[in-house]
């Protein structure tokens, strides 16, 4: 799951070396903490949160196949 999320986020940012994905399992739920450079935060979130919403949908679809729940948290 971490690799999939890295594949989604890395092409969006100017500083791919600063992208950190931290999946935390809490029971049946996986919380994915996304850390990016402050200058890349807007690119990852997108206008009105459109990119963040799209990434959440993709991750939710993937997690459903694993019978898990996923929460994506973009951390500043």
HTML snippet that shows the backbone in 3Dmol.js (N, CA, C, O; Angstrom):
<script src="https://3Dmol.org/build/3Dmol-min.js"></script>
<div id="view" style="width:600px;height:400px;position:relative"></div>
<script>
const pdb = `
ATOM      1  N   UNK A   1       0.830  -1.186   0.000  1.00  0.00           N
ATOM      2  CA  UNK A   1       0.000   0.000   0.000  1.00  0.00           C
ATOM      3  C   UNK A   1       0.878   1.254   0.000  1.00  0.00           C
ATOM      4  O   UNK A   1       0.553   2.251  -0.645  1.00  0.00           O
ATOM      5  N   UNK A   2       1.984   1.191   0.724  1.00  0.00           N
ATOM      6  CA  UNK A   2       2.902   2.320   0.770  1.00  0.00           C
ATOM      7  C   UNK A   2       3.473   2.611  -0.618  1.00  0.00           C
ATOM      8  O   UNK A   2       3.592   3.769  -1.016  1.00  0.00           O
ATOM      9  N   UNK A   3       3.823   1.558  -1.347  1.00  0.00           N
ATOM     10  CA  UNK A   3       4.398   1.719  -2.680  1.00  0.00           C
ATOM     11  C   UNK A   3       3.392   2.352  -3.647  1.00  0.00           C
ATOM     12  O   UNK A   3       3.751   3.202  -4.461  1.00  0.00           O
ATOM     13  N   UNK A   4       2.134   1.928  -3.547  1.00  0.00           N
ATOM     14  CA  UNK A   4       1.091   2.503  -4.396  1.00  0.00           C
ATOM     15  C   UNK A   4       0.956   3.993  -4.126  1.00  0.00           C
ATOM     16  O   UNK A   4       0.854   4.792  -5.057  1.00  0.00           O
ATOM     17  N   UNK A   5       0.954   4.360  -2.870  1.00  0.00           N
ATOM     18  CA  UNK A   5       0.795   5.771  -2.538  1.00  0.00           C
ATOM     19  C   UNK A   5       2.002   6.584  -2.982  1.00  0.00           C
ATOM     20  O   UNK A   5       1.850   7.716  -3.440  1.00  0.00           O
ATOM     21  N   UNK A   6       3.195   6.023  -2.852  1.00  0.00           N
ATOM     22  CA  UNK A   6       4.394   6.714  -3.345  1.00  0.00           C
ATOM     23  C   UNK A   6       4.310   6.932  -4.851  1.00  0.00           C
ATOM     24  O   UNK A   6       4.723   7.976  -5.356  1.00  0.00           O
ATOM     25  N   UNK A   7       3.775   5.948  -5.566  1.00  0.00           N
ATOM     26  CA  UNK A   7       3.607   6.062  -7.016  1.00  0.00           C
ATOM     27  C   UNK A   7       2.645   7.189  -7.367  1.00  0.00           C
ATOM     28  O   UNK A   7       2.812   7.850  -8.392  1.00  0.00           O
ATOM     29  N   UNK A   8       1.647   7.412  -6.533  1.00  0.00           N
ATOM     30  CA  UNK A   8       0.683   8.482  -6.781  1.00  0.00           C
ATOM     31  C   UNK A   8       1.252   9.864  -6.458  1.00  0.00           C
ATOM     32  O   UNK A   8       1.038  10.816  -7.208  1.00  0.00           O
ATOM     33  N   UNK A   9       1.970   9.972  -5.353  1.00  0.00           N
ATOM     34  CA  UNK A   9       2.394  11.283  -4.852  1.00  0.00           C
ATOM     35  C   UNK A   9       3.679  11.793  -5.502  1.00  0.00           C
ATOM     36  O   UNK A   9       3.773  12.978  -5.820  1.00  0.00           O
ATOM     37  N   UNK A  10       4.652  10.938  -5.701  1.00  0.00           N
ATOM     38  CA  UNK A  10       5.976  11.369  -6.156  1.00  0.00           C
ATOM     39  C   UNK A  10       5.958  12.189  -7.445  1.00  0.00           C
ATOM     40  O   UNK A  10       6.657  13.201  -7.505  1.00  0.00           O
ATOM     41  N   UNK A  11       5.202  11.815  -8.481  1.00  0.00           N
ATOM     42  CA  UNK A  11       5.223  12.635  -9.709  1.00  0.00           C
ATOM     43  C   UNK A  11       4.622  14.037  -9.546  1.00  0.00           C
ATOM     44  O   UNK A  11       4.853  14.902 -10.391  1.00  0.00           O
ATOM     45  N   UNK A  12       3.871  14.270  -8.497  1.00  0.00           N
ATOM     46  CA  UNK A  12       3.212  15.565  -8.301  1.00  0.00           C
ATOM     47  C   UNK A  12       4.127  16.633  -7.718  1.00  0.00           C
ATOM     48  O   UNK A  12       3.874  17.826  -7.890  1.00  0.00           O
ATOM     49  N   UNK A  13       5.176  16.224  -7.038  1.00  0.00           N
ATOM     50  CA  UNK A  13       5.946  17.158  -6.221  1.00  0.00           C
ATOM     51  C   UNK A  13       7.259  17.574  -6.890  1.00  0.00           C
ATOM     52  O   UNK A  13       7.764  16.889  -7.779  1.00  0.00           O
ATOM     53  N   UNK A  14       7.795  18.706  -6.447  1.00  0.00           N
ATOM     54  CA  UNK A  14       9.091  19.182  -6.916  1.00  0.00           C
ATOM     55  C   UNK A  14      10.244  18.602  -6.106  1.00  0.00           C
ATOM     56  O   UNK A  14      11.383  18.576  -6.572  1.00  0.00           O
ATOM     57  N   UNK A  15       9.951  18.140  -4.904  1.00  0.00           N
ATOM     58  CA  UNK A  15      10.975  17.599  -4.008  1.00  0.00           C
ATOM     59  C   UNK A  15      10.615  16.165  -3.615  1.00  0.00           C
ATOM     60  O   UNK A  15      10.201  15.921  -2.482  1.00  0.00           O
ATOM     61  N   UNK A  16      10.771  15.213  -4.547  1.00  0.00           N
ATOM     62  CA  UNK A  16      10.384  13.829  -4.245  1.00  0.00           C
ATOM     63  C   UNK A  16      11.207  13.195  -3.135  1.00  0.00           C
ATOM     64  O   UNK A  16      10.766  12.236  -2.503  1.00  0.00           O
ATOM     65  N   UNK A  17      12.400  13.725  -2.896  1.00  0.00           N
ATOM     66  CA  UNK A  17      13.237  13.171  -1.829  1.00  0.00           C
ATOM     67  C   UNK A  17      12.670  13.467  -0.440  1.00  0.00           C
ATOM     68  O   UNK A  17      13.058  12.824   0.535  1.00  0.00           O
ATOM     69  N   UNK A  18      11.765  14.422  -0.345  1.00  0.00           N
ATOM     70  CA  UNK A  18      11.173  14.777   0.943  1.00  0.00           C
ATOM     71  C   UNK A  18       9.821  14.103   1.185  1.00  0.00           C
ATOM     72  O   UNK A  18       9.191  14.336   2.217  1.00  0.00           O
ATOM     73  N   UNK A  19       9.380  13.283   0.259  1.00  0.00           N
ATOM     74  CA  UNK A  19       8.112  12.578   0.435  1.00  0.00           C
ATOM     75  C   UNK A  19       8.318  11.424   1.393  1.00  0.00           C
ATOM     76  O   UNK A  19       9.187  10.577   1.185  1.00  0.00           O
ATOM     77  N   UNK A  20       7.517  11.393   2.441  1.00  0.00           N
ATOM     78  CA  UNK A  20       7.559  10.291   3.399  1.00  0.00           C
ATOM     79  C   UNK A  20       6.135   9.783   3.599  1.00  0.00           C
ATOM     80  O   UNK A  20       5.210  10.560   3.839  1.00  0.00           O
ATOM     81  N   UNK A  21       5.979   8.487   3.499  1.00  0.00           N
ATOM     82  CA  UNK A  21       4.684   7.838   3.699  1.00  0.00           C
ATOM     83  C   UNK A  21       4.822   6.951   4.921  1.00  0.00           C
ATOM     84  O   UNK A  21       5.708   6.098   4.981  1.00  0.00           O
ATOM     85  N   UNK A  22       3.950   7.151   5.893  1.00  0.00           N
ATOM     86  CA  UNK A  22       4.016   6.384   7.122  1.00  0.00           C
ATOM     87  C   UNK A  22       2.674   5.693   7.362  1.00  0.00           C
ATOM     88  O   UNK A  22       1.756   6.313   7.899  1.00  0.00           O
ATOM     89  N   UNK A  23       2.541   4.415   6.973  1.00  0.00           N
ATOM     90  CA  UNK A  23       1.296   3.703   7.241  1.00  0.00           C
ATOM     91  C   UNK A  23       1.264   3.207   8.693  1.00  0.00           C
ATOM     92  O   UNK A  23       2.215   2.589   9.170  1.00  0.00           O
ATOM     93  N   UNK A  24       0.167   3.484   9.375  1.00  0.00           N
ATOM     94  CA  UNK A  24      -0.001   3.058  10.763  1.00  0.00           C
ATOM     95  C   UNK A  24      -1.250   2.189  10.834  1.00  0.00           C
ATOM     96  O   UNK A  24      -2.346   2.646  10.508  1.00  0.00           O
ATOM     97  N   UNK A  25      -1.090   0.950  11.255  1.00  0.00           N
ATOM     98  CA  UNK A  25      -2.231   0.038  11.356  1.00  0.00           C
ATOM     99  C   UNK A  25      -2.870   0.168  12.730  1.00  0.00           C
ATOM    100  O   UNK A  25      -2.195   0.130  13.759  1.00  0.00           O
ATOM    101  N   UNK A  26      -4.188   0.322  12.717  1.00  0.00           N
ATOM    102  CA  UNK A  26      -4.968   0.417  13.948  1.00  0.00           C
ATOM    103  C   UNK A  26      -6.155  -0.517  13.798  1.00  0.00           C
ATOM    104  O   UNK A  26      -7.222  -0.110  13.339  1.00  0.00           O
ATOM    105  N   UNK A  27      -5.966  -1.770  14.187  1.00  0.00           N
ATOM    106  CA  UNK A  27      -7.029  -2.758  14.018  1.00  0.00           C
ATOM    107  C   UNK A  27      -7.244  -3.036  12.543  1.00  0.00           C
ATOM    108  O   UNK A  27      -6.312  -3.418  11.836  1.00  0.00           O
ATOM    109  N   UNK A  28      -8.473  -2.846  12.076  1.00  0.00           N
ATOM    110  CA  UNK A  28      -8.841  -3.087  10.677  1.00  0.00           C
ATOM    111  C   UNK A  28      -8.613  -1.850   9.802  1.00  0.00           C
ATOM    112  O   UNK A  28      -8.877  -1.875   8.600  1.00  0.00           O
ATOM    113  N   UNK A  29      -8.122  -0.774  10.415  1.00  0.00           N
ATOM    114  CA  UNK A  29      -7.931   0.495   9.712  1.00  0.00           C
ATOM    115  C   UNK A  29      -6.448   0.776   9.512  1.00  0.00           C
ATOM    116  O   UNK A  29      -5.631   0.522  10.398  1.00  0.00           O
ATOM    117  N   UNK A  30      -6.111   1.301   8.344  1.00  0.00           N
ATOM    118  CA  UNK A  30      -4.753   1.745   8.066  1.00  0.00           C
ATOM    119  C   UNK A  30      -4.794   3.257   7.884  1.00  0.00           C
ATOM    120  O   UNK A  30      -5.494   3.768   7.010  1.00  0.00           O
ATOM    121  N   UNK A  31      -4.038   3.965   8.716  1.00  0.00           N
ATOM    122  CA  UNK A  31      -3.920   5.414   8.588  1.00  0.00           C
ATOM    123  C   UNK A  31      -2.626   5.686   7.842  1.00  0.00           C
ATOM    124  O   UNK A  31      -1.548   5.299   8.294  1.00  0.00           O
ATOM    125  N   UNK A  32      -2.732   6.351   6.704  1.00  0.00           N
ATOM    126  CA  UNK A  32      -1.557   6.677   5.906  1.00  0.00           C
ATOM    127  C   UNK A  32      -1.236   8.147   6.131  1.00  0.00           C
ATOM    128  O   UNK A  32      -1.982   9.035   5.720  1.00  0.00           O
ATOM    129  N   UNK A  33      -0.102   8.382   6.800  1.00  0.00           N
ATOM    130  CA  UNK A  33       0.352   9.746   7.031  1.00  0.00           C
ATOM    131  C   UNK A  33       1.291  10.135   5.889  1.00  0.00           C
ATOM    132  O   UNK A  33       2.271   9.441   5.618  1.00  0.00           O
ATOM    133  N   UNK A  34       0.987  11.237   5.231  1.00  0.00           N
ATOM    134  CA  UNK A  34       1.771  11.704   4.093  1.00  0.00           C
ATOM    135  C   UNK A  34       2.493  12.978   4.500  1.00  0.00           C
ATOM    136  O   UNK A  34       1.867  13.952   4.921  1.00  0.00           O
ATOM    137  N   UNK A  35       3.821  12.964   4.371  1.00  0.00           N
ATOM    138  CA  UNK A  35       4.639  14.135   4.675  1.00  0.00           C
ATOM    139  C   UNK A  35       5.318  14.567   3.386  1.00  0.00           C
ATOM    140  O   UNK A  35       5.982  13.763   2.732  1.00  0.00           O
ATOM    141  N   UNK A  36       5.153  15.845   3.015  1.00  0.00           N
ATOM    142  CA  UNK A  36       5.818  16.406   1.836  1.00  0.00           C
ATOM    143  C   UNK A  36       6.443  17.742   2.221  1.00  0.00           C
ATOM    144  O   UNK A  36       6.167  18.282   3.292  1.00  0.00           O
ATOM    145  N   UNK A  37       7.280  18.264   1.345  1.00  0.00           N
ATOM    146  CA  UNK A  37       7.879  19.580   1.576  1.00  0.00           C
ATOM    147  C   UNK A  37       6.767  20.627   1.644  1.00  0.00           C
ATOM    148  O   UNK A  37       5.771  20.515   0.929  1.00  0.00           O
ATOM    149  N   UNK A  38       6.926  21.638   2.490  1.00  0.00           N
ATOM    150  CA  UNK A  38       5.891  22.683   2.587  1.00  0.00           C
ATOM    151  C   UNK A  38       5.538  23.319   1.243  1.00  0.00           C
ATOM    152  O   UNK A  38       4.381  23.666   1.006  1.00  0.00           O
ATOM    153  N   UNK A  39       6.519  23.469   0.375  1.00  0.00           N
ATOM    154  CA  UNK A  39       6.247  24.083  -0.936  1.00  0.00           C
ATOM    155  C   UNK A  39       5.442  23.160  -1.851  1.00  0.00           C
ATOM    156  O   UNK A  39       4.867  23.626  -2.835  1.00  0.00           O
ATOM    157  N   UNK A  40       5.391  21.869  -1.549  1.00  0.00           N
ATOM    158  CA  UNK A  40       4.644  20.906  -2.363  1.00  0.00           C
ATOM    159  C   UNK A  40       3.254  20.593  -1.811  1.00  0.00           C
ATOM    160  O   UNK A  40       2.478  19.876  -2.443  1.00  0.00           O
ATOM    161  N   UNK A  41       2.947  21.127  -0.646  1.00  0.00           N
ATOM    162  CA  UNK A  41       1.683  20.801   0.005  1.00  0.00           C
ATOM    163  C   UNK A  41       0.482  21.131  -0.885  1.00  0.00           C
ATOM    164  O   UNK A  41      -0.436  20.319  -1.001  1.00  0.00           O
ATOM    165  N   UNK A  42       0.475  22.284  -1.501  1.00  0.00           N
ATOM    166  CA  UNK A  42      -0.638  22.689  -2.357  1.00  0.00           C
ATOM    167  C   UNK A  42      -0.800  21.788  -3.568  1.00  0.00           C
ATOM    168  O   UNK A  42      -1.920  21.540  -4.014  1.00  0.00           O
ATOM    169  N   UNK A  43       0.305  21.300  -4.101  1.00  0.00           N
ATOM    170  CA  UNK A  43       0.248  20.416  -5.260  1.00  0.00           C
ATOM    171  C   UNK A  43      -0.363  19.077  -4.902  1.00  0.00           C
ATOM    172  O   UNK A  43      -1.105  18.495  -5.694  1.00  0.00           O
ATOM    173  N   UNK A  44      -0.058  18.589  -3.720  1.00  0.00           N
ATOM    174  CA  UNK A  44      -0.592  17.297  -3.292  1.00  0.00           C
ATOM    175  C   UNK A  44      -2.076  17.419  -2.951  1.00  0.00           C
ATOM    176  O   UNK A  44      -2.858  16.515  -3.246  1.00  0.00           O
ATOM    177  N   UNK A  45      -2.462  18.525  -2.337  1.00  0.00           N
ATOM    178  CA  UNK A  45      -3.863  18.713  -1.957  1.00  0.00           C
ATOM    179  C   UNK A  45      -4.710  19.057  -3.179  1.00  0.00           C
ATOM    180  O   UNK A  45      -5.820  18.546  -3.328  1.00  0.00           O
ATOM    181  N   UNK A  46      -4.196  19.916  -4.052  1.00  0.00           N
ATOM    182  CA  UNK A  46      -4.939  20.294  -5.251  1.00  0.00           C
ATOM    183  C   UNK A  46      -5.958  21.383  -4.982  1.00  0.00           C
ATOM    184  O   UNK A  46      -6.246  21.725  -3.835  1.00  0.00           O
ATOM    185  N   UNK A  47      -6.493  21.918  -6.064  1.00  0.00           N
ATOM    186  CA  UNK A  47      -7.502  22.966  -5.945  1.00  0.00           C
ATOM    187  C   UNK A  47      -8.748  22.409  -5.283  1.00  0.00           C
ATOM    188  O   UNK A  47      -9.331  21.426  -5.741  1.00  0.00           O
ATOM    189  N   UNK A  48      -9.145  23.056  -4.199  1.00  0.00           N
ATOM    190  CA  UNK A  48     -10.311  22.636  -3.403  1.00  0.00           C
ATOM    191  C   UNK A  48     -10.196  21.188  -2.921  1.00  0.00           C
ATOM    192  O   UNK A  48     -11.204  20.531  -2.659  1.00  0.00           O
ATOM    193  N   UNK A  49      -8.964  20.699  -2.807  1.00  0.00           N
ATOM    194  CA  UNK A  49      -8.747  19.346  -2.302  1.00  0.00           C
ATOM    195  C   UNK A  49      -9.013  18.247  -3.310  1.00  0.00           C
ATOM    196  O   UNK A  49      -9.191  17.086  -2.939  1.00  0.00           O
ATOM    197  N   UNK A  50      -9.041  18.607  -4.583  1.00  0.00           N
ATOM    198  CA  UNK A  50      -9.414  17.627  -5.613  1.00  0.00           C
ATOM    199  C   UNK A  50      -8.411  16.481  -5.726  1.00  0.00           C
ATOM    200  O   UNK A  50      -8.814  15.326  -5.866  1.00  0.00           O
ATOM    201  N   UNK A  51      -7.126  16.775  -5.668  1.00  0.00           N
ATOM    202  CA  UNK A  51      -6.130  15.701  -5.760  1.00  0.00           C
ATOM    203  C   UNK A  51      -6.148  14.819  -4.517  1.00  0.00           C
ATOM    204  O   UNK A  51      -6.056  13.595  -4.614  1.00  0.00           O
ATOM    205  N   UNK A  52      -6.264  15.438  -3.367  1.00  0.00           N
ATOM    206  CA  UNK A  52      -6.328  14.655  -2.126  1.00  0.00           C
ATOM    207  C   UNK A  52      -7.548  13.746  -2.142  1.00  0.00           C
ATOM    208  O   UNK A  52      -7.469  12.585  -1.742  1.00  0.00           O
ATOM    209  N   UNK A  53      -8.653  14.265  -2.596  1.00  0.00           N
ATOM    210  CA  UNK A  53      -9.887  13.470  -2.676  1.00  0.00           C
ATOM    211  C   UNK A  53      -9.714  12.298  -3.649  1.00  0.00           C
ATOM    212  O   UNK A  53     -10.151  11.185  -3.358  1.00  0.00           O
ATOM    213  N   UNK A  54      -9.085  12.540  -4.793  1.00  0.00           N
ATOM    214  CA  UNK A  54      -8.871  11.482  -5.779  1.00  0.00           C
ATOM    215  C   UNK A  54      -7.965  10.392  -5.210  1.00  0.00           C
ATOM    216  O   UNK A  54      -8.227   9.203  -5.396  1.00  0.00           O
ATOM    217  N   UNK A  55      -6.892  10.799  -4.515  1.00  0.00           N
ATOM    218  CA  UNK A  55      -5.996   9.812  -3.911  1.00  0.00           C
ATOM    219  C   UNK A  55      -6.713   8.991  -2.838  1.00  0.00           C
ATOM    220  O   UNK A  55      -6.490   7.787  -2.713  1.00  0.00           O
ATOM    221  N   UNK A  56      -7.568   9.651  -2.073  1.00  0.00           N
ATOM    222  CA  UNK A  56      -8.332   8.933  -1.044  1.00  0.00           C
ATOM    223  C   UNK A  56      -9.254   7.894  -1.680  1.00  0.00           C
ATOM    224  O   UNK A  56      -9.388   6.784  -1.164  1.00  0.00           O
ATOM    225  N   UNK A  57      -9.883   8.246  -2.791  1.00  0.00           N
ATOM    226  CA  UNK A  57     -10.769   7.296  -3.477  1.00  0.00           C
ATOM    227  C   UNK A  57      -9.999   6.091  -4.001  1.00  0.00           C
ATOM    228  O   UNK A  57     -10.454   4.954  -3.877  1.00  0.00           O
ATOM    229  N   UNK A  58      -8.831   6.344  -4.588  1.00  0.00           N
ATOM    230  CA  UNK A  58      -8.013   5.240  -5.097  1.00  0.00           C
ATOM    231  C   UNK A  58      -7.594   4.323  -3.957  1.00  0.00           C
ATOM    232  O   UNK A  58      -7.687   3.100  -4.070  1.00  0.00           O
ATOM    233  N   UNK A  59      -7.137   4.907  -2.873  1.00  0.00           N
ATOM    234  CA  UNK A  59      -6.683   4.105  -1.736  1.00  0.00           C
ATOM    235  C   UNK A  59      -7.845   3.361  -1.088  1.00  0.00           C
ATOM    236  O   UNK A  59      -7.678   2.234  -0.621  1.00  0.00           O
ATOM    237  N   UNK A  60      -9.017   3.985  -1.057  1.00  0.00           N
ATOM    238  CA  UNK A  60     -10.198   3.325  -0.497  1.00  0.00           C
ATOM    239  C   UNK A  60     -10.586   2.106  -1.332  1.00  0.00           C
ATOM    240  O   UNK A  60     -10.944   1.061  -0.788  1.00  0.00           O
ATOM    241  N   UNK A  61     -10.513   2.247  -2.654  1.00  0.00           N
ATOM    242  CA  UNK A  61     -10.833   1.127  -3.547  1.00  0.00           C
ATOM    243  C   UNK A  61      -9.846  -0.018  -3.344  1.00  0.00           C
ATOM    244  O   UNK A  61     -10.236  -1.185  -3.312  1.00  0.00           O
ATOM    245  N   UNK A  62      -8.577   0.322  -3.210  1.00  0.00           N
ATOM    246  CA  UNK A  62      -7.553  -0.704  -2.977  1.00  0.00           C
ATOM    247  C   UNK A  62      -7.764  -1.385  -1.621  1.00  0.00           C
ATOM    248  O   UNK A  62      -7.663  -2.608  -1.518  1.00  0.00           O
ATOM    249  N   UNK A  63      -8.049  -0.613  -0.606  1.00  0.00           N
ATOM    250  CA  UNK A  63      -8.253  -1.162   0.734  1.00  0.00           C
ATOM    251  C   UNK A  63      -9.490  -2.057   0.779  1.00  0.00           C
ATOM    252  O   UNK A  63      -9.506  -3.050   1.508  1.00  0.00           O
ATOM    253  N   UNK A  64     -10.522  -1.719   0.012  1.00  0.00           N
ATOM    254  CA  UNK A  64     -11.724  -2.555  -0.020  1.00  0.00           C
ATOM    255  C   UNK A  64     -11.411  -3.952  -0.522  1.00  0.00           C
ATOM    256  O   UNK A  64     -12.011  -4.923  -0.060  1.00  0.00           O
ATOM    257  N   UNK A  65     -10.481  -4.072  -1.458  1.00  0.00           N
ATOM    258  CA  UNK A  65     -10.085  -5.389  -1.954  1.00  0.00           C
ATOM    259  C   UNK A  65      -9.430  -6.217  -0.852  1.00  0.00           C
ATOM    260  O   UNK A  65      -9.497  -7.446  -0.871  1.00  0.00           O
ATOM    261  N   UNK A  66      -8.803  -5.547   0.099  1.00  0.00           N
ATOM    262  CA  UNK A  66      -8.136  -6.224   1.213  1.00  0.00           C
ATOM    263  C   UNK A  66      -9.048  -6.348   2.428  1.00  0.00           C
ATOM    264  O   UNK A  66      -8.630  -6.840   3.476  1.00  0.00           O
ATOM    265  N   UNK A  67     -10.304  -5.896   2.283  1.00  0.00           N
ATOM    266  CA  UNK A  67     -11.283  -5.883   3.379  1.00  0.00           C
ATOM    267  C   UNK A  67     -10.768  -5.075   4.570  1.00  0.00           C
ATOM    268  O   UNK A  67     -10.895  -5.475   5.727  1.00  0.00           O
ATOM    269  N   UNK A  68     -10.185  -3.928   4.243  1.00  0.00           N
ATOM    270  CA  UNK A  68      -9.650  -3.022   5.246  1.00  0.00           C
ATOM    271  C   UNK A  68     -10.249  -1.642   5.026  1.00  0.00           C
ATOM    272  O   UNK A  68     -10.897  -1.393   4.010  1.00  0.00           O
ATOM    273  N   UNK A  69     -10.032  -0.761   5.969  1.00  0.00           N
ATOM    274  CA  UNK A  69     -10.443   0.630   5.871  1.00  0.00           C
ATOM    275  C   UNK A  69      -9.175   1.469   5.843  1.00  0.00           C
ATOM    276  O   UNK A  69      -8.206   1.150   6.532  1.00  0.00           O
ATOM    277  N   UNK A  70      -9.171   2.527   5.062  1.00  0.00           N
ATOM    278  CA  UNK A  70      -7.979   3.370   4.968  1.00  0.00           C
ATOM    279  C   UNK A  70      -8.350   4.830   5.199  1.00  0.00           C
ATOM    280  O   UNK A  70      -9.397   5.299   4.753  1.00  0.00           O
ATOM    281  N   UNK A  71      -7.468   5.539   5.905  1.00  0.00           N
ATOM    282  CA  UNK A  71      -7.618   6.969   6.141  1.00  0.00           C
ATOM    283  C   UNK A  71      -6.329   7.616   5.672  1.00  0.00           C
ATOM    284  O   UNK A  71      -5.245   7.211   6.092  1.00  0.00           O
ATOM    285  N   UNK A  72      -6.432   8.614   4.807  1.00  0.00           N
ATOM    286  CA  UNK A  72      -5.251   9.325   4.298  1.00  0.00           C
ATOM    287  C   UNK A  72      -5.180  10.665   5.009  1.00  0.00           C
ATOM    288  O   UNK A  72      -6.117  11.462   4.958  1.00  0.00           O
ATOM    289  N   UNK A  73      -4.047  10.906   5.677  1.00  0.00           N
ATOM    290  CA  UNK A  73      -3.842  12.138   6.435  1.00  0.00           C
ATOM    291  C   UNK A  73      -2.623  12.854   5.872  1.00  0.00           C
ATOM    292  O   UNK A  73      -1.501  12.363   5.999  1.00  0.00           O
ATOM    293  N   UNK A  74      -2.833  14.009   5.253  1.00  0.00           N
ATOM    294  CA  UNK A  74      -1.733  14.796   4.712  1.00  0.00           C
ATOM    295  C   UNK A  74      -1.255  15.726   5.821  1.00  0.00           C
ATOM    296  O   UNK A  74      -1.949  16.665   6.210  1.00  0.00           O
ATOM    297  N   UNK A  75      -0.054  15.443   6.321  1.00  0.00           N
ATOM    298  CA  UNK A  75       0.489  16.127   7.495  1.00  0.00           C
ATOM    299  C   UNK A  75       1.403  17.248   7.047  1.00  0.00           C
ATOM    300  O   UNK A  75       2.218  17.078   6.140  1.00  0.00           O
ATOM    301  N   UNK A  76       1.260  18.412   7.700  1.00  0.00           N
ATOM    302  CA  UNK A  76       2.152  19.528   7.356  1.00  0.00           C
ATOM    303  C   UNK A  76       3.337  19.603   8.282  1.00  0.00           C
ATOM    304  O   UNK A  76       4.183  20.484   8.131  1.00  0.00           O
TER     305      UNK A  76
END
`;
const viewer = $3Dmol.createViewer("view");
viewer.addModel(pdb, "pdb");
viewer.setStyle({}, {cartoon: {color: "spectrum"}});
viewer.zoomTo();
viewer.render();
</script>
